[in-house]
């Protein structure tokens, strides 16, 4: 075939048909350009398919991570609300001398208010890997990329608030490090079994009811309650809104 075109060009030139030769040469150039464009288009199409497949894999992984994080945050919100509710019941009892709690009821409220620490531990392993490797750019939705980047800084802010909440919790629990009040009594009446050396159900050494008359305990409890409410209203609820927004964008990109 090549020999045929070469001979044809030579015959045209020999016959001085320069116009036809130039026309043929132009046509040949156009065919070459078209061939190159087709090859580039096929290559680009293949690359786009690979990028789309890679993006979908990332989105699927992120969807799993953020759905798990949402479940964790739902559970944490419930615990935080229960802690606030129980703290409120204690404060209500302190303000009503004629309707005071007995030792068992008070111990149960103390235990269920302060036994559980608050800490949000989201699943960010894939997101951390994507940011560390520069793969976040493979997410085509600019709005989603921004939300994913902001998510990590928001988590840092949440952690600082949780540290403050933990500090307020410790302020209350520190009262039980003295000889004036008994943690054993709380565990005893709450039915908590911590094994050998734990509370004896038949033994109550010290009553904690005097705490209901303690201004220091009331102040610490109020600080704890206020911090608990601030954690939900100013941190957890906005975080849940961000999380749900990210999940919505991920699902839309996966359609």
C-alpha positions, 0 to 999 in steps of 0.5 A: 500500500505504501509503495502504491501511494509513493508511486502515485505521488511520483507519477503525479509529480512527473506529469506536473500535476502539482495541483492534484498532488497538493490536493492529495497531500492535503487529504493525506494530512487530514486523514493523519490528523483525524487518526491522531484525534481518534486515537487521543479520543479513545485514550481519553475515554479510557482514562476517564473510565479509569478515573470514574471507576477509581472515584466510585471506589473512593465514594463507596468507601467514604459512604461506608465510613461516614455511615458508620460515623453517623451511627456513632454520633447518634449513639453519643448524642443519646448518651450525652442527652441522658447524662444531661437529663440525669444531672438535671434530675439531681439538681431538681432534687437539690432544689426540693428539700421536701422531695429528697432522693433516697440513697439508692435513687441518688446513687443510680443517678450519680452512676448513670450521669458520670459513668460514661465518658464522651468521645466521638471517634469517627471512621476517617482511615480512608479519608486520611489516606486520600488526603495524605496521598493527594487522592482527594483531587480524584473526587470531581465534586468541588463542594464535596471535596471542600466538605471532606477537607473541613470535616477533619478540622471540625473533628479537632474542634469537637475533640477540644470541646470533649476535653472540656466536658471531660474536665467538668466531669472530673471536677464532680468525680474528684469529690469521691477521692476524699474521705467525705463521700463513698464511691463504694456506696454509689456502686453498691446501690447501683448494682455494679459488680466489679469483681473481687474487691468490689462493692459488697451489696450488703455493706454501705459504709458512707452515705452520700446524701449530704452532697445534696446540700453541698454548694460546691457539688451543685456548682460543679454539677451545674457546670457539667450540665451547661457544658453537656448542653453546649456540647450538643447544641454548639458542636454535636448537632452542627456536626451531624448536619455536616455529616448528613450533608456529606452523605447526601453529596456522596450518594448523589455522586454515586448515582 
